[in-house]
């Protein structure tokens, strides 16, 4: 069977003879071209981190964040096309709001993930739309504890102890596998996340990036999704840079 589109990639609603949806595969390429995003499930919460590539020195620092809050207790980090990510988050907020209005309780992380995965999958069915060019990592804490999920452009989703997406996902996954998950503390997970993002950035050394880290933890944030305090972020970055420099010296 052919491995190229040969006409079957012109419509989002057509399978190739070997059962492939090329538009979904192309959407995955958009994810692979963007910075790395990771999620870590810890003792009583979740840590999200993103390597946000800085495409111009004229950009305002801190703008165009790739980690956003969907509901008070749930955050999303994504790799891929930023406008698609914003629309995805907007839909998530709408789902969370409608759930609160209907059931009078916050939406669970699993229920929100299931709804958003169905929404993403619907964009792979019709020729009038295109798939989302993002992979999203959803993390949060609800009545049943911490949860971490990843949603792919196809709409498929899985639960993880540690998740990675984007250009440096393979290097990040290798580092995540070394951690004691999910027994790591939230603060240690923040420091580990910074080290992993810096390690994954090795493939894009010629590009500047901003490190974004957020967490939601029963003990550290009272179950709310927040960006980590400036002091902790600076400490995590310092440790990550020191380890990165030590590794470079050993290689030399």
C-alpha positions as CSV (number, residue, x, y, z in Angstrom):
1,X,0.0,0.0,0.0
2,X,1.2,3.5,-0.7
3,X,2.5,5.6,2.2
4,X,1.6,9.0,0.6
5,X,-1.7,10.7,0.2
6,X,-2.2,10.4,-3.6
7,X,-5.5,12.2,-3.4
8,X,-6.8,10.6,-0.2
9,X,-5.4,13.5,1.8
10,X,-7.6,16.1,0.1
11,X,-10.6,15.5,2.3
12,X,-10.9,15.0,6.0
13,X,-13.7,12.5,5.7
14,X,-12.0,10.0,3.4
15,X,-9.9,7.0,4.4
16,X,-7.1,5.8,2.2
17,X,-7.3,2.1,1.0
18,X,-5.0,1.1,3.9
19,X,-7.3,2.7,6.4
20,X,-5.4,6.0,7.1
21,X,-6.7,9.5,7.6
22,X,-3.9,11.6,6.2
23,X,-5.3,14.9,7.5
24,X,-5.0,13.6,11.1
25,X,-1.5,12.5,10.4
26,X,-0.6,15.9,9.0
27,X,-2.1,17.5,12.2
28,X,0.3,15.3,14.2
29,X,3.2,16.8,12.2
30,X,2.1,20.3,13.4
31,X,2.4,19.0,17.0
32,X,5.8,17.5,16.4
33,X,7.1,20.8,15.0
34,X,6.3,22.7,18.2
35,X,8.0,23.0,21.6
36,X,7.7,20.2,24.2
37,X,4.9,20.0,26.7
38,X,4.9,17.5,29.6
39,X,2.7,16.5,32.5
40,X,3.7,14.8,35.8
41,X,1.2,13.1,38.1
42,X,2.5,13.4,41.7
43,X,1.4,12.4,45.2
44,X,-1.5,14.8,45.5
45,X,-1.6,16.7,42.3
46,X,-0.3,17.3,38.8
47,X,2.5,19.5,37.3
48,X,2.3,20.8,33.8
49,X,5.3,22.3,31.9
50,X,5.9,23.8,28.4
51,X,8.9,24.8,26.4
52,X,7.4,27.8,24.6
53,X,9.7,28.6,21.6
54,X,10.3,32.4,21.3
55,X,10.0,33.1,17.5
56,X,11.0,36.8,17.8
57,X,12.9,38.9,20.3
58,X,10.2,41.6,19.8
59,X,7.5,39.4,21.5
60,X,6.3,40.5,24.9
61,X,7.7,38.1,27.6
62,X,5.0,35.9,29.1
63,X,2.5,36.5,26.2
64,X,0.7,33.7,24.3
65,X,0.9,31.2,27.2
66,X,0.5,27.5,26.3
67,X,-0.7,26.5,29.7
68,X,-4.2,27.7,30.6
69,X,-6.8,27.1,33.2
70,X,-10.0,25.4,32.0
71,X,-11.8,25.2,35.4
72,X,-10.5,26.2,38.9
73,X,-9.1,22.7,39.5
74,X,-8.1,21.8,35.9
75,X,-5.3,23.0,33.7
76,X,-4.3,22.3,30.1
77,X,-0.9,22.4,28.4
78,X,-0.5,21.8,24.6
79,X,1.9,21.6,21.8
80,X,1.0,22.6,18.3
81,X,-0.9,25.5,16.7
82,X,-1.6,28.2,19.3
83,X,-5.0,29.4,17.8
84,X,-6.2,25.7,17.8
85,X,-5.1,25.5,21.4
86,X,-7.0,28.6,22.4
87,X,-10.2,27.3,20.8
88,X,-9.7,23.9,22.5
89,X,-9.4,25.7,25.9
90,X,-12.4,27.8,25.1
91,X,-14.5,24.7,24.4
92,X,-13.3,23.2,27.7
93,X,-14.3,26.2,29.7
94,X,-17.7,26.1,28.1
95,X,-18.2,22.5,29.0
96,X,-17.0,23.1,32.6
97,X,-19.4,26.0,32.9
98,X,-22.4,24.1,31.5
99,X,-21.6,21.2,33.8
100,X,-21.6,23.4,36.9
101,X,-24.9,25.0,35.8
102,X,-26.6,21.6,35.3
103,X,-25.2,19.5,38.1
104,X,-24.2,22.3,40.6
105,X,-20.8,20.7,41.1
106,X,-17.4,21.1,39.4
107,X,-16.8,18.8,36.5
108,X,-14.5,15.8,37.1
109,X,-11.2,15.7,35.1
110,X,-12.2,12.4,33.5
111,X,-15.6,13.8,32.4
112,X,-14.1,16.9,30.9
113,X,-11.4,14.9,29.1
114,X,-14.1,12.6,27.6
115,X,-16.2,15.6,26.4
116,X,-13.2,17.4,24.8
117,X,-11.9,14.2,23.2
118,X,-15.3,13.7,21.6
119,X,-15.2,17.3,20.4
120,X,-11.8,16.9,18.9
121,X,-12.8,13.6,17.2
122,X,-15.8,15.3,15.6
123,X,-13.3,17.5,13.7
124,X,-11.9,14.4,12.0
125,X,-15.3,13.3,10.5
126,X,-16.4,16.1,8.1
127,X,-14.8,17.5,5.0
128,X,-15.9,21.0,6.0
129,X,-13.5,21.1,8.9
130,X,-9.9,20.1,9.7
131,X,-8.5,18.3,12.7
132,X,-7.0,20.2,15.6
133,X,-3.3,20.8,15.2
134,X,-2.6,20.2,18.9
135,X,-1.9,17.5,21.4
136,X,-3.3,18.5,24.8
137,X,-2.2,17.4,28.2
138,X,-5.0,17.8,30.8
139,X,-4.3,17.7,34.5
140,X,-6.3,18.3,37.6
141,X,-7.5,17.2,41.0
142,X,-11.1,16.3,41.8
143,X,-12.9,14.3,44.5
144,X,-11.3,11.0,43.3
145,X,-7.7,12.5,43.4
146,X,-5.2,13.7,40.8
147,X,-5.6,12.8,37.1
148,X,-3.5,13.3,34.0
149,X,-4.7,12.7,30.4
150,X,-3.4,13.3,26.8
151,X,-5.8,14.0,23.9
152,X,-4.3,13.5,20.4
153,X,-5.5,15.2,17.1
154,X,-7.5,12.0,16.3
155,X,-9.6,12.4,19.5
156,X,-8.0,9.4,21.2
157,X,-7.1,9.9,24.8
158,X,-5.2,8.0,27.5
159,X,-4.5,8.4,31.2
160,X,-0.9,8.7,32.2
161,X,1.5,9.0,35.2
162,X,3.8,11.1,33.0
163,X,3.0,12.4,29.5
164,X,5.0,14.3,26.9
165,X,4.2,15.8,23.5
166,X,5.9,18.0,21.0
167,X,9.3,18.0,19.3
168,X,11.3,16.7,22.2
169,X,8.7,14.1,23.4
170,X,11.0,11.1,23.1
171,X,13.8,12.6,25.2
172,X,11.2,13.9,27.7
173,X,9.5,10.4,27.9
174,X,12.9,8.8,28.6
175,X,13.5,11.3,31.5
176,X,9.9,10.8,32.8
177,X,10.4,7.1,33.0
178,X,13.3,7.6,35.5
179,X,11.0,9.4,38.0
180,X,9.2,7.7,40.9
181,X,5.7,8.3,39.7
182,X,3.2,9.0,41.2
183,X,5.0,9.1,44.5
184,X,7.0,12.3,43.8
185,X,6.0,15.4,45.7
186,X,4.6,18.4,43.9
187,X,7.7,20.6,44.6
188,X,10.1,17.9,43.4
189,X,7.9,17.4,40.3
190,X,8.3,21.1,39.5
191,X,12.1,20.8,39.7
192,X,12.0,17.6,37.7
193,X,9.8,19.2,35.0
194,X,12.2,22.1,34.5
195,X,15.1,19.6,34.1
196,X,13.2,17.6,31.6
197,X,12.2,20.6,29.5
198,X,15.8,21.8,29.4
199,X,17.0,18.3,28.4
200,X,14.3,18.1,25.7
201,X,15.4,21.5,24.4
202,X,18.8,20.1,23.3
203,X,17.4,19.5,19.8
204,X,16.5,23.2,19.4
205,X,19.6,24.8,21.0
206,X,19.6,27.6,18.4
207,X,16.2,28.8,19.5
208,X,15.3,30.7,22.7
209,X,12.4,29.5,24.8
210,X,10.4,30.5,27.8
211,X,9.7,27.9,30.5
212,X,6.1,27.7,31.7
213,X,5.2,25.6,34.7
214,X,1.9,25.3,36.5
215,X,0.5,22.9,39.2
216,X,-2.7,21.8,40.9
217,X,-2.2,20.2,44.3
218,X,-4.3,19.5,47.3
219,X,-1.5,20.5,49.6
220,X,0.3,23.3,47.7
221,X,-2.6,25.1,46.0
222,X,-5.7,24.0,47.8
223,X,-6.8,22.1,44.7
224,X,-6.6,25.1,42.4
225,X,-4.7,25.2,39.1
226,X,-2.1,28.0,39.3
227,X,1.2,28.9,37.8
228,X,4.1,28.1,40.2
229,X,5.4,30.9,42.4
230,X,8.2,33.0,40.8
231,X,10.7,32.0,43.5
232,X,10.1,28.2,42.9
233,X,10.2,28.7,39.1
234,X,13.5,30.5,39.3
235,X,15.0,27.9,41.6
236,X,13.8,25.1,39.3
237,X,15.3,26.9,36.3
238,X,18.6,27.4,38.1
239,X,18.9,23.8,39.0
240,X,18.0,22.7,35.4
241,X,20.6,25.0,33.9
242,X,23.3,23.8,36.2
243,X,22.6,20.2,35.4
244,X,22.5,21.0,31.7
245,X,25.9,22.7,31.9
246,X,27.4,19.8,33.9
247,X,26.3,17.4,31.2
248,X,27.8,19.5,28.5
249,X,31.1,19.7,30.3
250,X,31.1,15.9,30.7
251,X,30.5,15.5,27.0
252,X,33.4,17.8,26.1
